[in-house]
Amino acid sequence: MLIAVPGRWDEGCFAVPAVRALLASGVGVGVLCAAAQREFWETLAGLTVMAFPTDAKERAVAAEVKGKWQAALVWEPGLAAEVCLRAKIPRRLGPNEKALRGFLTHPMPLAPAGRPLEHRVRHYLTVLETLGLETARAEFFAPVDLGVTREPRSLLLAPDSDFGRSHEWPLERWAEVGQALLTTGLKLTIAGQGGGDDLGEKLLSRLGGELPYLKLEPLGGGLRRLAAHAVVVAADGSLPHLAAHVGAVCVTLFGPNDPVWKRPLGRCHATVHRHVECAPCFLAKCPLDARCQNELTVARVLAAVREHSA
């Protein structure tokens, strides 16, 4: 079965347990992904990875895929879904959503409406359970082992978010946290992702400019560097999900997103957020006063960091 995997990093991480459940069933499994995601999906043993470049054309990719797969699992519209359709894969399964129906031969039932909010991972597991596969196994949710030695008491501060400015905590509060942690004996590193406000570089400057600095651009190429840190403290974005995937303990600062729905996978992680009356709005740009970020205190963040870095 060929899986047209999600394009977003967080959704890719949430799809991992379902991909593992399919691998455990004994069928041959491949993923069709953007080239930037190749290293991520190659962390799963036994998976065939078919990656296409950013400027790929559906027709050319479909020609490579055609005749090689008996079934496809499609989770979202996009180039990968178009490829599965053009390649005429005989059985194309996926959630029974309006935007997907034109790509599918076998729409699968969705979770009933009106149920309490569940973690996003359920969106991916439900399709596998409909097929009769077991999904409730701890190893499906375990982080991958890249063979990287994790440095004790190492802590990565990552203030940038690729989800938009509203997902970023104020720089001056990141600086307060960094200054406080410098006195604890923890080995601090600052991470930046480029683009946007470059909060990582600005935080490095605020903290004296002499701490180790990681430019995680592109994110998918930074998995081994993330795995080397014991704790990652990050704005809500793709980075904490990737860090959790490779085994770092994550403290994620949430703003307009909902941690019940979108927290990194794993019980060892922590989320810190200030629930306000307009949250969750999920907006990349706040139309009000960014109160979900501005009302999150340094004391609460430090308490979570200290608890998980002890």
N, C-alpha and C positions, 0 to 999 in steps of 0.2 A: 504494500500500500504506500502510495506517495502522499505526503502531508504538505499541503500548501500552508506553511506556518505563518503566524502573524508578523506584521512588519515592525511593530513597536517592540522595544526591548522588554518592557514590563510584561506585555502580553506574551511574548516568547517565553519568559521565565514562568509565567502562570501555566503555559501549555506543557512544560517539561514533564510533570507527573503523568499526564495523559499519554504523551509520547512514550514514556517508559512503560506504561501499562500495555501499550500496543506492542512494544518490543518484547515484553515478557510473554505475550500470547504465542510467540513462535513464528509469526508471519514476518516476511521480509519488509522492512520499513525504510523509507527514504524521506528526506525533507527537501522541499523546494524553497529556497530562501535567497535573499539579496546577498551579494558578495560580502558585504560588511558583517553579516551574521555567520559566515562560515566557521570562524574559530569557536564561536559560542556553541553551535550545534555539534561540532566535532568533539566536544567534551563528553558526549554521550556515546558510550561504547556500543558497537553493533549497528550504528546508524549510517546509512548511505546519504551523503550530503551533496545535493545538486545546487550550486550557487550560480546566480546570474548577475552580470554587471549592472550598474545603475542605468546605463543607456540601452539596456537590452530591449529587443522587440519581441512581442508575444509570439509571432510566427516562427522566429529563429529558435527560441527556447522550446516551443512546442515540437519542432522537428527533432530536437534532441531527446525529448521525453516520449514521443509517440512510439507505441508498441512495447514499451518496457514495463508498464504497470497495469495491473488488472483493476485496481481501485484507487481512488483518491479521497482524501479527507480535506475538506475546504472549510476554513473557519472565518474567512472574511473576503469581501470583494477586493480586487486588485489584480496586479499582473500575474501573480501565481495562480489565482483562480481562473483568469483568462487562459493561461497556458494549459491547465487541466482540461478546460472546455475545448480549446483548439486541437489538443492532442487526442481528443475523442477517447479519453479513458473511459472504459465501459460503465463502471459504477463510480459515481461521484456523490459522496456523502457529506453532510454538514448540517449545522443547525437550521431549523425551518424558519429563517428570517427573510423578510421581504427582499432585502438587497441581495440575498444569496440564491434565491430560488431559481433564477435563470441559469445558474452554473451547475445545479444539482440534478441528479437522477433519483436520488433517495434522500429527501429532506428528513431530518431526524427531529423528534419531539424536543421542545424546549422545556425547561423547568416551569411548573405551573405559576401563573401570575399571582401576585398577592402574598407570596411567601416572604418571611423575614429576610432582610438583606443578608446574603451569603458572600463569602470571599469569592473573588473573580475566578479562582481556580476551578470552582464548580461548573462554570460555563464550559470548560474543556472536558472535565471528567464525565459530565452528564451524557455526552455523545458516546463515550466508551462504555458506560454502564448500560446504555440502550442496546448496545451490541452484545451485551452479556459478559463483558470483561470485568475482572476484579480490579478495583482501583485503590482500595483501602489498605495499601501496604507501605510500611514506613520507608522502605528503600526507594520508593517512587518520589519521595519528597526530600530525600537526603541531599546535601550539597555534594558536588563532584570533588574528587581529589586530583589536583593537577600535579601532585608531587612537589609542591613548593613548600619550603620550610617557613613556617609562620613565626615571625619575630615576636618574642614575648613582650608584653606591655607596649606594643606598637599601636598607634592610633592615627587614623587618617581623617582629616577634616575636609569635607567636600561641600562648600556652600553653594555651588552652581546647580541649577536645575534646567534640564532640557525641556521641561513641561511649560515653561513660561515664567515671567518675572513674579507673578503672584504666588508661585510655589517657593520663593526664596525668602529666608529670614533676613532681617536687616543686618548689614555688614558690621555695624558697630557692636551688635550683640554677639556675632561670631567672634569678633576680636576680644570681647570680654571673656568668652568661654576659652578661647585660646590662651589668653594671659593667665587665667586661673589654672589651666591644665599644665602650663609650663612649670609650675611650682610643685607638681606632683611626682615628677620622675618618669612620667610617660614619655615615650619617644614619638614626638609629633611630626607628621608630614602633612603638607597642604596639597590638595588636588585642585586642578582647574580643568575646565572642559573647552575653553575657547568660545568665542562668540558671545552674544549677549553683553552683560555687564562685566564679565571677567572677574567675578567675585573672588575666585581662587587667588589670582595674582594680587588683587587689592588686599586680601586678608594676609597674604605672605608679607606684603609691605608693612601692614599695620603691626605685624608681629616681629618686625626687625629685619626681614628679608634674608635671614640666614638659615631658616629651617629647610629641610629637604622639600623639593617641589616636584609633583608629578603632573605632567600635562597629558591628560587622558583623552587624546584626540588622535584617532577615533576611539570611542569607548570599547568597541569590540576587541581592539588590540591590547587592552589593558587588563585582561583577566588575571594573568599571572602576577601582575603588580598589585592588584586588589587582594589576591589570595595571600600575599605576604604579610598582610596586616591583621592583627588580632581583632581590632574594633574599627568600624567605619562609622563616622558620624556625618550624616549627609542630609541635604535638603531632599524633599520628596521629588524623585525623578527616576531616570533609568538606572543611575549608578548604584543605589543601594540594592536594587534587585539583582544586578550582576554580581555585586559583592557577596550577597547572600548565597547566590548560586555556587560560588567558589569557596564558601566556608567561612567568610568573615562574619563576626557578630555585628549587626547593624543597629544603630540608633537613628531613626529616621524622623525628621521634623516635618510634620504635616501641616498644611494650611487649608486651601480650598478643596482638597481631595478628602476622601473618607477612608481612614485607616482600617475600618472593619472590612471594607471591600477590597482595598488595594495595598495592604501592608505586605512587605517582603515575606516570602514563605519560610516558615520555621518558628518554633516556639522560643528559641533562644534570643530572638530579636525584640527590640523595644520600639514603640512609636511614642512621640511626644506631640501633643497638639492642644490648642486652645479652642474649644468648641464655642462658636459664636452663632448668633441668630440667623445669619445669612449663609452658614456653612451646612453641608458642602455645596459649593456652587460649581466646582470643576473648571472654572474659567482660567485661562492663561493670563488674562489682564483684569485686575480688580476694578470695577466701576465705582467703588466706594472709597474706603480709607484703609484697606488692607488690614482690617482689625484682627483677622485670624492670625496674622504674622506679628503685628505690633503688640498684641496682648499676650503673646507667648514669652514667658520670662526666662532670663538667664538662669535663675535658680532651678527652675524645673528641668531645663536641659542639662545642667551640670549634675543634678541628682541622678538622672537617667544614665549619663555617661559614667559617673563614678560607680554606680551599681553594676554596670555591665563590663567595666574594665578592671574590676577588683581582682 
